[in-house]
Amino acid sequence: MTNDAEIYRQALNQWGARAQLLMFVEESSELNHAICAYLRHRDGALKGVIEEMADCQIILDQLKIVFDGCGFEAAKKDKLRRLEERLLTTKA
């Protein structure tokens, strides 16, 4: 069985980074729509949220490959540190 990273690389090679960036815009829009349906308590909406989350995560994992070495991990670490600080200051 092919591992995830290899599938991501194959997709990037076949369609290119630009197409996958556009695909993320589309998939994130679909996730927004699914979340709104879920919040309106529509039948079957949870399944839609889960499926769109999976689509977005797959594209995000591809974008991590595209932008490897551009500072993503450092930015993520900084954002998590700031989130932790906000959580600590709001507990009091």
URZI-V571927 format. One record per residue. N is the residue number from 1. SS is DSSP state (hx for helix, st for strand, lp for the rest). PSI is psi in whole degrees, -180 to 180 (* if undefined). D_LAST is the distance of its C-alpha to the last C-alpha in Angstrom with 1 decimal. Layout:
BEGIN
N | SS | PSI | D_LAST
N | SS | PSI | D_LAST
END
This chain:
BEGIN
1 | lp | 139 | 49.9
2 | lp | 137 | 48.5
3 | lp | 164 | 45.0
4 | hx | -47 | 42.3
5 | hx | -37 | 42.5
6 | hx | -40 | 46.3
7 | hx | -43 | 46.1
8 | hx | -45 | 43.7
9 | hx | -40 | 46.1
10 | hx | -43 | 49.0
11 | hx | -43 | 47.4
12 | hx | -40 | 46.6
13 | hx | -38 | 50.2
14 | hx | -44 | 51.7
15 | hx | -20 | 49.8
16 | lp | 159 | 48.3
17 | hx | -40 | 44.9
18 | hx | -45 | 45.4
19 | hx | -38 | 46.2
20 | hx | -31 | 43.1
21 | hx | -45 | 40.9
22 | hx | -37 | 42.5
23 | hx | -37 | 42.0
24 | hx | -41 | 38.3
25 | hx | -45 | 38.2
26 | hx | -49 | 40.2
27 | hx | -38 | 38.2
28 | hx | -33 | 34.8
29 | hx | -41 | 36.4
30 | hx | -36 | 37.6
31 | hx | -42 | 34.1
32 | hx | -45 | 32.7
33 | hx | -44 | 35.6
34 | hx | -39 | 35.0
35 | hx | -42 | 31.3
36 | hx | -42 | 32.3
37 | hx | -42 | 34.9
38 | hx | -44 | 32.5
39 | hx | -22 | 30.1
40 | lp | 6 | 33.2
41 | lp | 40 | 33.9
42 | lp | 141 | 37.2
43 | lp | 136 | 39.1
44 | lp | 4 | 39.1
45 | hx | -32 | 36.3
46 | hx | -42 | 34.2
47 | hx | -42 | 37.1
48 | hx | -41 | 37.3
49 | hx | -47 | 33.7
50 | hx | -45 | 34.2
51 | hx | -42 | 37.5
52 | hx | -34 | 36.2
53 | hx | -43 | 33.2
54 | hx | -45 | 35.8
55 | hx | -46 | 37.9
56 | hx | -42 | 35.2
57 | hx | -40 | 34.1
58 | hx | -44 | 37.8
59 | hx | -41 | 38.2
60 | hx | -40 | 35.0
61 | hx | -35 | 36.4
62 | hx | -40 | 39.6
63 | hx | -30 | 37.9
64 | hx | -34 | 36.2
65 | hx | -45 | 39.8
66 | hx | -45 | 41.0
67 | lp | 20 | 38.4
68 | lp | 133 | 38.3
69 | lp | 4 | 38.0
70 | lp | 10 | 36.6
71 | lp | 12 | 33.1
72 | hx | -50 | 31.4
73 | hx | -39 | 29.8
74 | hx | -42 | 28.5
75 | hx | -42 | 27.0
76 | hx | -45 | 25.5
77 | hx | -43 | 23.9
78 | hx | -43 | 22.5
79 | hx | -40 | 21.1
80 | hx | -38 | 19.5
81 | hx | -45 | 18.0
82 | hx | -38 | 16.6
83 | hx | -45 | 15.3
84 | hx | -42 | 13.5
85 | hx | -43 | 12.0
86 | hx | -40 | 10.8
87 | hx | -41 | 9.4
88 | hx | -36 | 7.5
89 | hx | -22 | 6.2
90 | hx | -8 | 5.5
91 | hx | -31 | 3.8
92 | lp | * | 0.0
END
